[in-house]
Structure formats: structure tokens, C-alpha cells
Amino acid sequence: MDYIELTVNIVPKDPWSEILITELADCGYESFVETETGIQAFGQVTLVNSEDPISNTFLKIPSVDFAAQWEAKIIPQQNWNALWEADFQVVEVEDYLTIHAPFHDKKNLKGMLVEIQPKMSFGTGHHQTTWMMSKALFELDSIPDSVLDMGTGTGVLAIVAEKLGANKIVAVDIEDWSVENTIENAERNNCSKIETICGNIDVIKGESFGLILANINKNVLKEHLPFYAKMLDQNGTLFLSGFFDTDVDELVLIAEELGLRKYRVLNKDNWAAIELKK
């Protein structure tokens, strides 16, 4: 799968870079890097709307005094793989967990160790949302027996769930290369209880789970929430992430209408995760 790399230089940088990130997230971009002069945004070619995103964003705002330059380019899959592997640094989730790649020296790593070969898949722990979801798993009183991991990416959350004691984990992703990556990473970590499925929410039929993990984006989460509410066991836990802290109230309102109550909210660098109970 090819990706778009969108580079935007904005004057003044604040507050427009943050506003732009919010708009681009709604357009399908899934990862962002802050630069000295603006931002870079990354998204799958087939999922993003790349038609003049700057004008489409700022024309909505009256009397904006700013200057912006932007450039979009395609990153072929093989180059994206190389970028991930070259830049993959050890990730520490407090004292709970260390996520590392096969080429890292395991000496002096702390907490639970999870080895990830990222390839094309999202979910190395570097992104704030994966970091928060990982932390939240460790802070549960106990791990439920059955877990659904939607948008599994590298499979890192499914792997952590099994290592914490879950006996049945279903890991789902719409991309076949993410499914392959999850299978490979499960084997790397000696995990045998993860069933990996390629598809969307409709591939899960007639099953229920004590814990559902969904680190996707806001629009997909809004579409999926009724299904999560139905699949979740009574007194079960739902973790949502993949959105900004400004989106929390909207998602909580939808969840409450479906019989889910907010338990707590985690925040990291303007990103958020919500823990909900049924």
C-alpha cells in the first residue's frame, strides 16, 4: 500500500498547525510529525482526500491571516518499510513495557519485552495513541479472558494482551499486510492465542468480548461504536484511541447513548484515549 507524505509550512505556525492536523485527520491522514516550520502528515493513498487540503481547511475560517506552502508526494510501500525500520527506536511505556525491534540489543531493557518487526503496519508504540493503549492495558485490574483488537496493525496490543493473560484474542485489520505482520510478530513473541482476520467489523459475528481495543480514527470509531457496544460483555471494558483530545466529548456522548459509560480519559501530546465500561 502506497502512502502520501504531505509537508506543510505555515506562517504563523501556531495555532494553525494544530487546526490543520485536526482537519487532516478527518480527511483520512493517520500519522503526523511536527516540524520547525509546520507539519508532515501521512496517510494511505486510497483513504485520504489529497485535493488542495490547505485551501479546503482555511477557507472555512473567515479572515485568516496566514501563509502556507504544501507539497504532497507518494511514498512507495518498499520505501515506507525501509523508513520504519531505519527509524525504529526502542519504546518504553513507563516501567510496564519495552517495545523493540529484532535488531535492538535486549540488554538492560525493562518491563515486559515485546519484539516488533513493523514493516508497513501502524502500531510500534511510537505513536501517542499506541503508547496510551499499551499503558491502559497494564493498568486494568485484571485482563479479561477474551479480547478483540480492531485495527491491530503490527499486533502489538494483541501480543501484550496475551502476555498479560488473555486466552482468546481476535486481531482484525482491513489490510492483508497488517494481518501478515501480526502473524509474524505473534510468532516472534511466542504467542499462540491470537486469531488474526483480514476484514472490517462485519467479520466478527456472534461473538462477545470482555475487552475491546480500537485504535483507529474518529470517523471509523463513530461507525463502529454500535457494534462494539453489542459485542462487549456486561461489565466489559472498551478502549478507544486514534483521535485528538478535542474529540473526546463527541465520542463519549455517542458511547453514552449506547449504554457505555466513561471511566477515564488518558492524554498525551493532544492525543487521547478513552476507557469505557458497559
N, C-alpha and C positions, 0 to 999 in steps of 0.2 A: 504494500500500500504506500503510495507516494504522499508526501506531506507538503503543505505550504508553509514557508517561513515568511512572515510579514514583519518587516522592520519599519518602525515609525519613529521619526524625530519630531518632537513637539516643542514649541516655544510659546508660552512658558510650559515647562514640564508638568508642574503641579497647578491645579488639580486635574488637568485634562488627561494625563496618562492613566490615572485610576478610573476616570469616567470611561475612557476608551476601552480599557480592559473589560469592564462590565458589559459594554455593548458588544465587544468581540466574542465574549463568552456566549452571549445569546445568539451569535451568528455561527456558532459551532467550533470556535477555536477552543482548545482544551489545555494548553500549556502556555505560560507567559514568563518572560525573563525581563527584569528591569535593567535598562542600560543608563549610561550617564546622560543621554540626550532624549530618552523616551522608553520605548518597549520593543521587544520582539514577541510575536505571537505565533504559535504553531497549531496546525490542525490538519486533519485528513482531507485530502483533496476532494473526496466525494461527499464530505459532510459540511464543508464551510461555504459560506457565501462571500466570495472574494471581490465582488464588483464594487470598486471605489468605497471601501469601508469607512474612510475618513470623512468624506462628504456626507455619506449616509448617516454618520453619527452626529457630526457637528451642525448639520443643517436643522437638526431637531431642537437646537439650543439657540434662542434669539440673542443677538448682539454679542456674539463670541469674538473676542479679540485674541487671535492666536495665529500661528503659522505652523504648518505641518508638511512634512515630506514623507512619502512612504514608498516602499518597494517590496514587491512580492516575488518570490522565486520558488520553484519546485525543488524539493529535496528527494531524490530517488531513494527507494527503500534501502538499497545496499549502503548508501552514504549515511542514511539515518542510523542504521545499525552500527556503523563504524563510529559515528559521533557518540552514541550512547556508551559504547564500550570504552572509548578513549577517555570520556569524561566521568565514568562511573567511579565515584569515591565512596568509601565506607560511610554508612549512615548509622548514627546512634540515636535510638529512640529512648532518651533518658538512660536509666540503668537497666531498662527492661530488655532491650533488643539491639542487636547489631546486624545490619543487612550488608552483605559483602558480595563481591564477585569472585569467581574461581581463581582469578589471578592475584587476589589480595593475600597478604601474609596474615594468617589467622592468629598469630601470636599477639597476646595482650588484648584481644577483642573481648568485650564484656557482655554479660546477659545472654539471652537466647541467641544463637547464631543461625541465620538463615542465608544460604548461598543462592544468589540470583544471577543468572545469565540473562540480561534484559532483552537483547535483540531489539525488536520493534515495539515491544509491549510497554504500556504505561504501568507504573506501579513499582518503582525501585525503592521507594521510601524517601527519595529526594524531594518530591513534591510535598507541599504542606499538607495536602488532603490525605495522602497515604500515611504520612507520619502521624497525623492525628488519629486516623482509624486504627493504626497499629497500637498506639498508646491506649486507646479506648478498650481494645481487646484485653490488654493486661490488667485493666482496672475494673473489669467485671468481677463480681463476687465469685462467680464460677462460670465456666464455659458450657453452654448448652450442648446436648448430645448431637443435635442436627443443626447444620449451618448452611445457608445459601449465600454465595458470594457472587453478586451480579456485577458484570464488567470487571472480571477478575484480572485482566491484563497479564502481568507476569505470574500471577497466582500467589503473590507474597502473603496476602491476608488469609487465603485458604490454608497455606502452609503453617502460618502462625496459629490459626485456629486448631489444626490437627495437633500441633506440638503442645498446645495448651490443654488438650484432652478431648476435643470433639471426635466423635466416632463416625459421623456421616457428614461429608462436606460436598455440596454440589457447586461447582465453579462454572459460571456461564460467561461467554463473551461472544460478541457478534463477529469477531474477526478470527478466521481459521488459524492465522499465525499466532494469535494470542493463546488459543487453545493448545497449539503445539508447544508453545513456550511454557505454558503452565504445566503440561505433562512432563516436559523435560526438567523443569525446576522442582516439581514434586519428587521425581526420581532422585535428583541431586540431594534432596533433603530427607531421603528415606521415608517419604510419606506414601502410604498405601490406601488411605481412606478418602481420597479426593476423586470424585467423578467429574470429569470435565466435558462440557457440552458446548457446541457451537450453535448460536442462535440468540433469540431475543427472549423476552419474558414469557412468550407463549410456549416455549419448550418445557416449561415447568407446569405439569398438570397433575392435579390431585394430590400434591404433596404439601406438607406443612413443616415449619422450621421453628426452632426455639430462638434462633438468631439469624437475622438477615443483614448482610453488609452490602451497601450500594454506594460506591464511589464513582459517580458518573458525572453528568452535568444537570443543571437545574431543570431544563425542559424535559429531559428524559425521566428524571425523578418524578416530576409532576404527572407524567403519563403513567408511570409505574406504580405510584403510591397506592391506588386502589387494589392492585394485585398483591402488593406487599402486605397490606392490611388483612387481606383474605388469607394469605398463606401463613401469616405469623401465628404461632401458638398463643393461647391466652397466657398473659404474664410474660410473653416473649419480648425480645429486645430488637429494635431496628436502628442501625447506624446509617446515617446519610452523610455524604460529603461530596465535594466536587463543585462547590459554589462559594460565593462571597458572603461575608457576614451581613451584608445588606439584604441578602435573600432569605435570611433565617425566618423572619416573621411570616413571609408569604408561605413558605413550606410548612411551618408549624401550623398555620391556620388550616391548610388543606389536610394535614395529618389529623388535626383535632376533629375535623368533620368526619373522618373515617374511623374514629374511636381510638386514636393513638394519642398519648399524652407526652408532652415534652418532659424529659427527665433532667437533661443538662445540655449545654452548648459548649463546644470547645472552639477556640480561636487561635489562629497562627498566621501572622502577616496578612491580615484582611481576608483570609480564607476561613471557613467554618465547617464544623461537623456537628450534627445533632444526634443525641441519643434519645430515642422514643420507646415508650412501653405500651403494650396492649393490655 
